[in-house]
């Protein structure tokens, strides 16, 4: 069992008003599952994604990641889990514009303290894996949208994480390029990776093996 969410709720305070984003969520995800999370705007899917990715903590309830209760960890402890065990792929790519694709992919390894030679080799291998071996020295402004997302996927892979979280991975891409990215994500799943993907597109969710639907902070 990679993920076990038990009776999780999340409430935000906006001034004197409390906004409830999630209500008593129970969810289990096994290692090497491919799950899509769907729901309309305001359904709580981004909040759930942030909790699963250790970017946020529940107001109540427990979240076990790889057997460890991470619900009450502090920011530094959560950061350590994110850096070593979770790879993120974002809709907006989140690449550093002034450095090469290779250096962008190296970044998680820098934070983990890998020596330079080892970092570069692992980053090269990850870029080769997503078909960008010939674009390693290019900066993001020299790459297409699809190539930028491949760099982001390579960066997510480079630490050999337990979980890959993809938040609207095709949201900024045309449909043909989006399908190419989904083929790459499908291959990662087939290679044994656990993948959770947030999307509002039904045809993208169809790539997953299980779809979780949220509405008004509840799993439907």
N, C-alpha and C positions, 0 to 999 in steps of 0.2 A: 504494500500500500504506500504510494508516494504522497498522496494528499488525503487528509481526513478533516473535514470541516464540520464542527459540531455546534449546532444552535447559535450560529454567529449572527449578530446584529451590529449595525453601524449607524450611529447618530452623529450628525454634525451640528455645531452651534454657530448660528449666523446672528451675531448680536445677541438679542434676548430670545431669539426663535430657535427651536430645535427642529432639525430636518432629519427624518429617518430614511436612510438610503437602502438598508438591508434589514430584513426581518427573519430571524430564526432560520438561517440557511443551514441545511445539512447536505453535504456533498462528499463523495469519495471518488478518487481518481487513481487507478492503478498505474504502476510503471508501464511504459510503452503503450499508453492510450493516446488517442488523437481525438480531442474534444473541442467542439465549437460552442461558444457562449453567444447567444443571440438575445436581442430585446430592443424595444424602441428606446429613443432618447429619454433619459430619466428613469430607466427601468432598474438601474443599480449595477449594470454590467461592468462599468469602469471601476466602481467601488469594489466589486468582487475581484476584478482583475488586480487591483492595487493590493488587496489583502493577500491574494494567492502569490503575488510577486514580492511579498515582504516590503512593499513600498508604504504600507499603512497597516494598522493593527485594528482588530475588532473592538467595539465598545463593550460587548459581552460575548461569551462563547469561547471556544477553543479552536485553534488551527494547528494541526499536526502536519509538519512537513518532514517526510522521511523519518517518521517516528518521533520527531522532536516537537514539543509544544512551543511554537514561536510567537504565540499570542501576546506574551508579556515581555518580550525582549526589548532592549533599548535600541536606539538608532544605530549605534556602532555595531551591535550584534546582528541587527537586521542587514546592515550594509555588508557585513562579512558573508552572510548567507547569499545575498543577491550576487555578490561578486564571484563567488566560487561555485554556486550551485544552480543559478538561474540565468538563462540567456534571454535577452529582450529584443524583439523586433517591433519597431514603431511605424505607424503610418507616415510620419514625417522624416523617417530615416535617422534623424539625430546624429549626423556625422559632423566632425570638425572640418570646416571648409578649407583651412589653411594647410592641412597636412595630407599626405598621400593615403590612398586606400589601405596600403600595408600598415601605416602607422595607426589609422583608425581601428583596424582589426587588432593591433597589438595592445590597445589601451587597457582592456581588462587584465591582461597579463602583467602590465606595468604595475597596476594597483595590487596585484597578487604577489609582486616581488620576484617574478621570473627573471633570470639573467638575459641579457640582450640577445645573445646568439640563439638561445632556446626560443625566446619570444618571436624572433623573426621567422624561424623555421615553422613554428606552429601557425603563425599568421599566414605565411605563404601556403601552407597545406590547406588551411581553411578557405583561402581565396581560390585555390585550385579546385576545391570540392564544389564550389558554386559556379565554376566556369569562368573565373576572372583572372586566370593566371597571366594574361597578357595586359592587364590593366592595373597591376599592383602599384606602379609609381605615378598613377594619375590621381589628381585631386578631384573632389566631388564635383566641382564646376566643369570638369572635363568628362563627366559621366552622364549617361541617360538616367531617367528615373528608375528603370528596371535594374540598371547596373548599380545604382546607389543602394537599392534594396538588397541586392546580392551582397554588397559590402556589409550592410547591416546584419544580414543572416550569417555571414562569415564571422563577424564580431560576436554574435550570439553563440556561435558554435565553439569558438576558439578555446574556451575554458573547459570543454567537455562537460557541460552542465547536466544536472539531473532533470531539468525542466526547461523547455523553450516556450516562452510566452510571446505570442504574436498579436499585437493590438491593431486591428484593421490593416493587415499587411499589404493589401492591394488598394487601399483607399485613395492613394494619390497616383494610381497607375491606370492606363487605358486597359480595356478588357483583355486584349491579346497579351500584353506584358504581364498583367495580373495572373493570367493562366500559366504563364511561364514560371512565375514566382511560386504558384501553388504546386507545380510539378516538383520544384526543388524541395518545398516543405514536405510533400508526399514522400520523396526519397529519404529525407531525414527520418521520417516516421518509420519507414521500412528498414532503416538501419538501426532501429531500436530506441530512438529518441521519444520522450514523452512530450506531447505538444498540446498546448491550450491556446485557442485562437478566438479572439473577439471579432465578430463581424456583424454587419447588418444586411449582408447580401446572402440570399438563400443559396445561390449557385456556388458561392464560396464555402458556405457551411456544409454543402454536400460532400466536400472532400473529406470531412472528418468522419470518424466512425461512430460518434455519439454527439447529439446536439442537446444542449441545456438551454432552456428558454426562460428568461426572466421577465417579469412584469410587476411593476409597483414594489420592487424590492423582494419579491418572492419567486422561487422556482416553480414554474407551472408544469 
